[in-house]
Amino acid sequence: MNNLIILFYLVLIVAPISTVLHELGHVLGAKSVNADKVTLRIGRGKPLITQNRGRVRLIINRHFFIGGLTESEREPPYSRKEKIWITFLGPAVNGIFAVISFLFLYIYPNKYLTLFLLFNVWMAVGNFLPFRIGEGRTDGYTILQLLKRQ
């Protein structure tokens, strides 16, 4: 029973929160370079909640625990350096929260915080590694492609 609770905690709490943090990193990056419009999608499937906050639109889909996506636009278009910055901030935010979690583990050691720490390390490292599978690509792959362009 205890392992089942941990699994539900991972799938229904840790993964969605870590995904939101990751996507908020991209939102912060886009806003820091004056994006005209930012759309933050959490999950897949039919939209359940749509909120507009200024230039940011939040869409939470039925299967909120499966992935996320941030899209942004601006006129004039982003420079290559700005695209790299926006892309970099997603996994960087996961790395920051992994470090914060690590520090909190000294004060309040427990398996739930440890799982949050490990998942955010995985999100940070996994997204910095440059690879793609089919149409999907990591932030690291996107950054590498941007760096290779002249």
Secondary structure, DSSP 8 states (H G I E B T S, - for coil): -HHHHHHHHIIIIIHHHHHHHHHHHHHHHHHHTT-SEEEEEEEEEEEEEEEEETTEEEEEEEEEEEEEEEEEE-SS---HHHHHHHHHHHHHHHHHHHHHHHHHHHHS--HHHHHHHHHHHHHHHHHHS--EETTEE-HHHHHHHHHH--
